[in-house]
């Protein structure tokens, strides 16, 4: 359970839903470790806002386009926590790029930043999580718009920005449910959620629609962090619902994680 003595990690916390979530947490817990891709000098205004709360705030710079960076960041977060981590909010993400981009790790950028980096960070943090530690993974209702073809997981054929984003979010839900069923993950409580249609640069980069405030999205994240949940639950705009049929496919989830652990193996030891 989250308490005033808790340590919480929030990724993608220098803007949007992540920053608002961290703003809410700094008045409730003892320590908040936030991550962003920018140098600390560039995010001082955000850190100053977070510093107005009662919690100790520590910043870890990490570029999710580098898996080596992610591994180092997980180790740094574990050291900064100096004890059990009570919750990890995996919020960091990017929209699908207009044209297919590949990271230096040779993965399609959206897949790596939104999914592979999140898995790597979480897996390296698991030994430091409290027995009932909460892992909250931000997915999206867009996962219902797509399917996951493992034969072309890197979207070398038929790349599309929205498809790349939606598939990364489908993968996040599959990982969350896989982690909930994994014997080694017993005691950790992983959940996933779509925070709603939130007015952020990420939304507007892909969709010509409006959206509600980041406060609304952060409230949905906080409910998943602090409220009653079961391992593997998926929430859509605050409501407990079933994700798509593919997101519930345990065999697909196992095959996806075989791919993910193969891709991440050099950084998991």
N, C-alpha and C positions, 0 to 999 in steps of 0.2 A: 504493500500500500504506500502511496505517496504521502509524505508527511513533511513537516517543517525541517526535518533532519535529512531529507532525501537529496540525492545527486541525480540530475537528469541531463541527458545529452540531447541537443536539438541540432540536426544538420540543416543546411540551407537556411541559416538563421540570420542572415544579414539583410533580408527584405521579405516582403509578402507575408504569407501565412506563417513561415518559420519565425520571423522576427516578432510577429504579434503573439505567437505561442510562447516564445521566450519571455516577452514582456509580461505575460500573465503569470508565468512560472516564477519569476524572480521575487515575487511577493509571497510565494507559498513554500519554497523549498530552501535548503541551505546552500546548494551549489548548482549552477547551471553552466554546462560546458557547451559552447556554441561553435559551429563550424561554418565556414564560407570559403569560397575560392580566392577572395581578394586578400592582398596584404593588409595587415592590421591597421596601417596608417590610413587606408582608404575607407575603413569601416568604423573609425572612431566615433562619428556621430551616433551610429546605432549602438555601439558599446556604451557610450555615455548614457543613452536612454535606458539601457538595461541596468546600468550601474545605479540608477535611481531606486532600484528595489533593494530589498534586504539581503538578497542572496549574493554569494561570491560568484562573480562571472569570469570565466576564462575563455579565451578565444583560441581556436586551433585552425590555422589556415590549411586547407587541403583542396587540391584540384582533383576532382573525381575523374578527369580525363587521364589521370596517371594512377594505375593500380598500386605502384610502389608508394606513391604519396598516401593513398588510402591506408595501406598497411602501416606506414609510419604514424599516420594520424590516430589510428586505433590504439597503438602503443602509447602515444602521447596522452590520449584521453584516459586510458587506464591509469597512467601515472598521476595525472591531475586529479582523478577521482579519489585516489588514496583510500580506497575502500569500496564497498559494494556500490554498483550503479543500479539505481532503482527503476529507471526507465530510459529507453532510447527512442527518440522520435526521428524516424527516417523520412525527412521532408525534402531533402535536396533533390532537384530534378531540373531538366531542361526540356523545352519543346523540341519536336522534331525539326531538324534543319530543312531548308527548302531543297537542298540537294544532299545526297548521301555523303557523310563525312566519316572518316576512319581515324581512330586515336592512334597514338604511337604504340599502344598495346595491340593494335591491329584488330580492333573491334568496332562495329558500327557505333557511332558516338552516343546516340540516344540509348541504345541497349546498355552500353557500359556505364554511362553516368547515372541513369535511372535505376538500373537493375544490378549489374555485376558489381559495381562499387558498393551499393547498399548491402548486397550479400556478403562481400568481403569484410566490410566494416563490422557488420553484425556478428559474423562468425568469429572474428578476432576479439570482439568485445564479450562474447558469451561467457567465457570463464570468469569475467569480472562482474557479471550481473548478479543481483540479489536472487535468492531462491525463488521469489515470486516476481522477479523483474518483468516489467512490461516492455514489449517491443511493438511500437506503433508505426506501421508502414503506410505511407500515403500512396494510395492507388488512384484510380479515376473511374468514373462511370463509362468512360470511353472504352474500357476493356470489353464492353459488350458489343462494340462495333467491329471486332476483329476476331481472328483466330490465330493460333500459334503453330507455325509450320517449322518444326525443328530441323527439317532438311535445309531450310533457308533462314535460320534464326538470325543471321547477320544481314538479311535483306539485300543480298547481292542482286536479286532479281525483283523487279517491280517495286522499287523503293518509293515510298510516299511519306511525307512528313507526319501526317495524322496517324497513318498506319504504324509508323515506327514508334510514335508516342504511345498509342493505344496498346500495342504489343508489349512494350516495356511495362505498362501498368498491369496487364494481364499476368505477366511473369511475376510481378510483385505479389499478387494475390496467391498464385500457385506456390511461391516460396513460403509465404506466411502460413498457408495450410500445411505444407510439407513440414515446416519447422514445428508446428503444433502437434503433428503426429510422430515426430522423430523421438525415439527413446532418449537420445542424448540431450534433447531439449526439454525434457520433463522438468517442471518447476518454473520454467520461463513461460510467460503468457504473451504470445504473439497475436496481434490483430491487425487488420488492414481496413482502410476506409477511403471513400471518396469524400472530400471535405465539402462538396457542393460546387456550384458554378460560381467561382470567386473571381472578382475583378482584379486580375494580376497581369503583369506583362507576359507571363507564360501563356495564359488563356488567350490574350489578344494576338499573340504571335501566330496562333493557328486558327482561331475562330473569330468571325466578325459578329460577335454577340456581346451583350453586356454581362453583368455579374454582380453579385452582392459583395459586401465589404469583407476585407480580410479578417475582421473581428468575428464574423459569422463562421468563417472557415476555421479560425483558431479555436473557437468555442467547441466545434465538433471534434477537433484534435484533442483538446483538453478532456472532453467527455470520454474519449477512448483511453486516455492516460489514467484518469482518476475514477471513472465509473465502473459499475459491475460489468464484466465481460467474461467470455469463455475463450480459451485458446482456439484460434482459427476463425473467430467471428469476423464478419465483414459488415461495415456500416456505410450507408449511402445517405449523405447529408443528415447524419444523426440517427437514421433509422437502421435497425438491425434487419438485413435482408440477405437473400441468397445471391451470390454472384453468378455469372454466366455458367452454362453447363461446362464449358472448357475449363473455367477457373476451379470447378469442383472435381475435375478429372485427376484422381490420385496417380494413375499410371503416367499421365502426361507430366504431372508435377515431378515424379521421380526421374523421368527421362530428362526433363529440363534441368534438374539439379545435377544429374550426371554430367551434362554439358557444362553447367556453371562451375562445378568443382574442377572439371578438367581445365577450364579456362583460367581458373584462379589458383590452381595448385602451386605455382611458384611463389605465391604470396601468402599461403595459408600456414606454412610451417613456423 
